[in-house]
Amino acid sequence: MVDAHRTFVIVGAGLAGAKAAETLRSEGFTGRVILIGDERDHPYERPPLSKGYLMGKDERESVFVHEPSWYAAADVELHLGQPAVHLDRDAKKVVLGDGTVLHYDKVLLATGAEPRRLDIPGTGLAGVHHLRRLAHAERLKGVLAGLGRDNGHLLIAGAGWIGLEVAAAARGYGAEVTVVEPEATPLHAVLGPEIGRLFGDLHADHGVRFHFGARLTEIVGHDGMVLAARTDDGEEHPAHAVLAAIGAAPRTALAETSGLALVDREHGGGIAVDESLRTSDPDVYAVGDVAAAHHPVLGTRLRVEHWANALNGGPAAARAMLGQPVSYDRVPYFFSDQYDVGLEYSGYAPPGGYDQVLIRGDAGKREFIAFWLSEGRVLAGMNVNVWDVTEHIQALIRSKKPVDREALSDPSVPLSSLIEG
């Protein structure tokens, strides 16, 4: 029986929001739980959109967090296909696009992020794509299959994780792929030039062409169709479709108009929250891609745009809303699959924040662990085609203590032996 005297509203029906709703119920909350999403689809997970589902390996139904019937069974009220357009913190209400007013005792903002847009001529052409939502993936999946059949060209702006995963999927369909990237290597800001270069080689081995040190200036088309793309160094690249994969921006409009504290874009953007995921308003919480949280272990404020953060952050926010003591200290984690390479990355090593990249294993065979170090301390680790080591890597990060670099680089030395008790 739902107790209508208390209402928790969750704005954002993605993985974080859905897991928060699930946790409220599993922790015994008997009040109203209202989940708001501006998409008509039930909450789903995003990694398959650039991985298994996009490649045709996973069925559409596999992406959803819960069966559709779960929400009614758990007494979670859904408002799908309706954006939240206003947050009134004084009156404690959320207003939806259709005028519906929802009063709350506590509210969780899990509004996620949206793709950054190319600001160049030609972006209105039908062949220009983004990848953030299930509808985007459905459309792009058909485009890649068509390009593969017709020997067509896909041009990708941006060599980050989304750009590279889509490049791998496109090559799987047989499409020609060119990636335009302003930095000198793929994943430059995330992995640095040393490891980024290895991913450039991986994709080049599979027929992807890179054009580094350049930016798109124009997408050329005719009758609404893409024909080519031009870069700022005067080059013109054939293209029948273009994917803009130049990053994502946190969706902070509700927080901004309601006067919540934000983090400026130069420091990652997002809604400022403490280690319990509470905003500057004690009855408003934020989680997932939109939240810039103080990390108690890493000692800095981070906004993490990855699946694991939504998966684990949603339950943590729910518990905090219930008044439980929460210190959200998960080590940042993400994974990627490209061709025959699978990887997991743990930690945080921003550009300029480390002084050494150490390789354990055989980078040439793409079976290795890379460690980012600062004064001998492990800041981050990425295991490539090496498995069951994430727990040890994260323990090394948490220890914050210098490690023996020779032992760390030696695959015959168990990682567990380097972790102090």
C-alpha positions in Angstrom: 0.0 0.0 0.0 1.5 3.4 -1.1 1.6 6.1 1.5 0.6 9.2 -0.4 1.8 11.6 2.3 5.4 11.3 1.0 6.4 11.7 -2.6 9.8 11.3 -4.2 10.1 12.5 -7.8 12.9 11.3 -10.1 13.5 13.5 -13.1 15.2 11.4 -15.8 14.2 7.9 -16.8 17.5 6.4 -17.7 19.5 3.8 -15.9 20.3 6.0 -12.8 16.7 7.0 -12.4 15.4 3.5 -12.8 17.9 2.0 -10.4 17.0 4.8 -7.9 13.3 3.9 -8.1 14.1 0.2 -7.7 16.2 0.9 -4.6 13.6 3.1 -3.0 11.2 0.2 -3.1 13.8 -2.4 -2.1 14.8 -0.3 0.9 11.2 -0.2 2.1 10.0 3.3 1.0 6.2 3.2 0.9 5.5 6.7 -0.4 4.8 7.7 -4.0 7.7 7.2 -6.4 7.3 9.2 -9.6 9.7 8.7 -12.6 9.7 11.3 -15.3 11.3 10.7 -18.8 11.2 12.8 -21.9 11.5 9.7 -24.1 8.5 7.4 -24.8 10.6 4.3 -24.2 10.9 2.7 -20.8 14.3 3.2 -19.1 17.1 1.6 -20.9 20.9 1.2 -20.7 23.1 3.1 -23.2 26.2 1.0 -23.7 24.4 -1.3 -26.2 23.6 1.7 -28.4 27.2 1.9 -29.6 28.0 -1.8 -29.0 25.9 -4.9 -29.3 22.6 -3.4 -30.4 24.2 -1.1 -33.0 26.2 -4.1 -34.4 23.1 -6.2 -34.6 24.2 -8.7 -32.0 21.6 -7.7 -29.3 17.9 -7.5 -29.6 16.1 -4.2 -28.8 14.4 -5.7 -25.8 17.7 -6.5 -24.2 18.5 -2.8 -23.5 15.7 -2.1 -21.1 16.5 -1.9 -17.3 13.3 -3.6 -16.3 10.4 -5.4 -17.9 7.6 -2.8 -18.6 5.3 -4.6 -16.2 7.8 -4.1 -13.3 6.9 -0.4 -12.8 3.2 -1.0 -12.1 4.1 -4.0 -9.9 6.5 -1.8 -7.9 4.0 1.1 -7.7 6.4 3.3 -9.6 4.4 6.0 -11.5 5.7 6.7 -15.0 5.4 9.9 -16.9 7.1 9.0 -20.2 7.3 11.3 -23.3 7.0 14.4 -21.1 9.9 16.6 -20.2 10.2 18.3 -16.9 10.3 22.0 -17.8 10.4 23.7 -14.4 11.6 23.0 -10.9 10.1 25.3 -8.2 12.1 24.7 -5.1 10.1 27.1 -2.9 6.7 25.4 -3.7 8.5 22.0 -4.0 6.9 21.1 -7.3 8.0 19.9 -10.7 6.1 21.1 -13.8 5.9 18.9 -16.9 5.7 20.0 -20.5 2.0 19.3 -20.7 1.3 21.4 -17.6 1.1 18.6 -15.1 2.3 19.7 -11.7 3.9 17.2 -9.4 4.6 18.1 -5.7 7.5 16.4 -4.0 9.1 15.9 -0.6 12.4 15.1 -2.2 13.5 15.2 -5.9 16.3 13.5 -7.7 17.7 15.0 -10.9 19.0 12.3 -13.2 18.6 14.3 -16.4 21.8 13.0 -18.0 23.6 14.7 -20.9 23.0 15.5 -24.5 25.3 15.3 -27.5 27.3 18.4 -28.3 26.4 19.8 -31.7 28.6 20.7 -34.6 28.4 24.5 -35.3 29.2 24.4 -39.0 27.2 24.7 -42.2 25.4 21.5 -43.3 24.4 20.1 -40.0 20.8 20.2 -41.0 21.3 17.6 -43.7 19.4 14.3 -43.3 22.7 12.3 -43.2 24.1 14.0 -40.1 23.7 11.9 -37.0 24.2 11.9 -33.2 24.2 8.9 -30.9 22.7 9.3 -27.4 19.2 7.8 -27.5 17.7 4.5 -28.5 16.0 6.2 -31.5 19.4 7.5 -32.6 20.8 4.0 -32.5 17.9 2.5 -34.4 18.3 5.1 -37.1 22.1 4.8 -37.3 21.9 1.0 -37.3 20.0 1.1 -40.6 22.3 3.7 -42.0 25.4 1.6 -41.3 23.8 -1.5 -42.9 23.0 0.6 -46.0 26.5 2.0 -46.2 27.9 -1.5 -46.0 25.7 -2.7 -48.8 26.5 0.2 -51.0 30.2 0.7 -50.2 29.3 4.0 -48.7 31.4 6.3 -46.5 30.8 7.2 -42.9 32.7 10.3 -41.6 33.0 10.5 -37.8 33.9 13.8 -36.1 35.7 12.9 -32.9 37.9 10.0 -31.9 36.5 9.4 -28.4 34.9 6.3 -27.1 31.6 6.7 -29.0 33.4 7.7 -32.2 35.6 4.6 -32.1 32.9 2.2 -31.1 30.8 3.3 -34.0 33.8 3.1 -36.3 34.2 -0.5 -35.3 30.5 -1.2 -35.8 30.5 0.5 -39.2 33.5 -1.6 -40.4 31.6 -4.6 -39.2 28.9 -3.7 -41.7 31.5 -3.1 -44.4 31.2 0.7 -44.6 34.2 2.8 -45.4 35.1 5.0 -42.3 37.1 8.2 -41.9 37.6 9.8 -38.5 38.4 13.5 -38.2 40.1 14.3 -34.8 41.7 17.6 -33.8 44.2 15.9 -31.4 47.2 13.9 -32.5 45.8 10.5 -31.4 42.4 9.0 -30.6 41.3 9.2 -27.0 43.9 11.8 -26.4 42.3 13.5 -23.4 41.3 10.3 -21.7 44.3 8.0 -22.3 47.1 10.4 -23.4 49.2 10.0 -26.6 51.0 6.8 -25.5 47.9 4.6 -25.3 45.8 6.6 -27.7 48.2 5.7 -30.4 47.6 2.0 -29.8 43.9 2.5 -30.5 44.7 4.4 -33.7 46.8 1.4 -34.8 44.0 -1.0 -33.9 41.5 0.9 -36.1 43.9 1.4 -38.9 44.5 -2.3 -39.0 40.8 -2.7 -39.6 40.7 -0.2 -42.4 39.7 3.0 -40.6 41.3 6.2 -42.0 42.2 8.9 -39.6 42.7 12.6 -40.3 44.3 14.0 -37.2 45.0 17.7 -36.3 41.9 18.9 -38.1 38.3 20.0 -37.5 35.2 19.9 -39.7 34.3 23.2 -41.2 31.5 22.3 -43.5 29.3 19.3 -44.5 28.5 19.5 -48.2 25.3 18.0 -49.6 22.7 18.1 -52.3 18.9 17.6 -52.1 19.3 17.0 -48.4 21.8 14.3 -48.8 25.5 14.3 -47.5 28.1 14.2 -50.2 31.4 15.2 -48.5 32.9 17.0 -45.5 35.6 19.7 -45.4 38.2 20.3 -42.8 40.0 23.4 -41.7 43.2 22.3 -43.4 41.6 22.5 -46.8 40.9 18.8 -47.3 37.6 17.4 -48.6 36.5 13.9 -47.5 33.9 11.7 -49.2 31.0 11.0 -47.0 27.5 9.7 -47.3 26.7 10.1 -43.6 28.3 12.0 -40.8 28.3 11.2 -37.1 29.0 14.0 -34.7 30.8 12.4 -31.7 32.4 15.4 -30.1 31.3 14.9 -26.5 28.2 15.5 -24.4 27.0 18.4 -22.3 25.2 17.8 -18.9 21.5 18.7 -19.0 21.5 21.3 -16.3 18.6 23.6 -17.4 16.3 22.6 -14.5 19.0 23.1 -12.0 20.2 26.4 -13.5 16.7 28.0 -13.7 15.9 26.9 -10.1 19.1 28.4 -8.7 21.0 25.3 -7.7 24.8 25.5 -7.5 26.5 24.4 -10.7 30.1 23.7 -11.8 31.5 25.8 -14.7 32.2 24.1 -18.0 35.9 24.6 -17.7 35.8 22.3 -14.7 33.6 19.7 -16.3 30.2 21.3 -15.8 27.2 19.7 -14.1 25.2 20.1 -10.9 27.4 20.4 -7.8 26.7 17.7 -5.3 28.4 16.5 -2.1 29.6 13.0 -1.5 26.0 12.0 -0.6 24.9 13.3 -4.0 22.9 16.2 -2.3 22.8 19.5 -4.1 22.9 23.0 -2.6 19.2 22.3 -1.7 18.9 19.6 1.0 15.8 18.2 -0.6 17.2 18.0 -4.1 19.7 15.3 -5.2 21.5 14.7 -8.5 23.1 11.7 -10.0 24.7 10.2 -13.2 26.0 12.2 -16.1 24.6 15.5 -14.8 26.1 15.4 -11.3 29.5 16.8 -10.5 30.2 15.0 -7.2 32.9 15.5 -4.6 34.8 12.2 -4.6 36.0 11.3 -1.0 38.8 9.0 -2.2 40.2 11.0 -5.1 39.8 14.3 -3.3 38.4 16.2 -6.3 35.1 16.9 -7.9 34.2 14.7 -10.8 31.4 14.4 -13.4 31.5 10.8 -14.8 29.6 10.0 -18.0 29.7 6.2 -17.8 27.4 3.3 -17.3 28.8 2.1 -13.9 28.3 5.6 -12.4 24.6 5.4 -13.3 24.3 1.8 -12.2 25.8 2.5 -8.8 25.0 6.1 -8.3 21.2 5.7 -8.6 21.0 3.3 -5.6 23.4 5.5 -3.6 21.2 8.6 -4.3 18.1 6.7 -3.3 19.6 5.7 0.0 20.7 9.2 0.7 17.2 10.5 0.0 15.9 8.0 2.6 18.2 9.6 5.2 20.8 6.8 5.2 24.5 7.8 5.6 26.0 7.7 2.1 29.6 8.4 1.0 29.6 7.7 -2.7 33.2 6.7 -3.3 33.1 4.3 -6.2 36.3 4.4 -8.3 35.3 5.6 -11.8 35.0 2.6 -14.2 34.0 2.1 -17.8 34.4 -0.6 -20.5 34.6 -0.8 -24.2 34.6 -3.4 -27.0 36.2 -2.7 -30.4 36.8 -5.5 -32.9 38.5 -8.3 -30.9 39.7 -6.0 -28.2 37.9 -5.6 -24.9 39.0 -3.3 -22.1 38.1 -2.0 -18.7 39.4 1.3 -17.3 39.4 2.3 -13.6 40.4 5.5 -12.0 41.1 9.1 -12.9 44.2 10.4 -14.6 43.6 13.7 -16.3 46.0 15.3 -18.7 48.9 16.7 -16.8 48.0 14.8 -13.7 50.4 11.8 -14.2 54.1 11.6 -14.8 54.4 8.0 -16.2 52.4 5.4 -18.2 53.6 1.9 -17.3 52.8 -1.1 -19.4 52.4 -4.6 -17.9 52.2 -7.3 -20.6 52.4 -7.2 -24.4 51.0 -4.0 -26.0 51.9 -5.3 -29.4 49.6 -8.3 -29.0 47.0 -6.1 -27.3 47.1 -8.1 -24.1 48.3 -5.7 -21.4 47.5 -3.5 -18.5 48.4 0.2 -18.6 48.9 2.1 -15.4 48.9 5.9 -15.1 51.2 6.9 -12.2 52.1 10.0 -10.3 55.2 9.8 -8.1 54.8 6.0 -8.1 51.1 6.1 -7.0 48.6 4.4 -9.3 46.0 6.9 -10.5 44.3 4.7 -13.1 44.6 1.3 -14.8 43.3 -0.1 -18.0 43.2 -3.8 -18.7 43.1 -4.7 -22.4 42.2 -8.4 -23.1 43.3 -9.2 -19.6 40.5 -10.1 -17.2 39.6 -10.5 -13.6 42.0 -7.7 -12.4 39.7 -4.8 -11.9 39.3 -5.4 -8.2 43.1 -5.3 -7.8 43.6 -2.2 -9.9 41.0 -0.4 -7.9 42.6 -1.4 -4.7 45.9 0.0 -5.9 44.2 3.3 -6.7 42.5 3.4 -3.3 45.7 2.7 -1.4 47.2 6.0 -2.7 50.7 4.6 -1.8 53.7 4.3 -4.1 54.2 0.8 -5.6 57.3 -1.0 -6.8 57.3 0.0 -10.5 59.4 -3.0 -11.6 57.1 -5.4 -9.9 54.0 -3.5 -11.3 55.3 -4.0 -14.8 56.1 -7.7 -14.4 53.2 -10.0 -15.3 54.7 -12.8 -13.3 54.2 -10.8 -10.1 50.5 -11.1 -8.9 48.9 -7.7 -8.6 47.4 -8.9 -5.3 50.9 -9.0 -3.8 51.3 -5.3 -4.4 48.3 -4.3 -2.4 49.0 -3.6 1.2 46.7 -5.0 3.8 
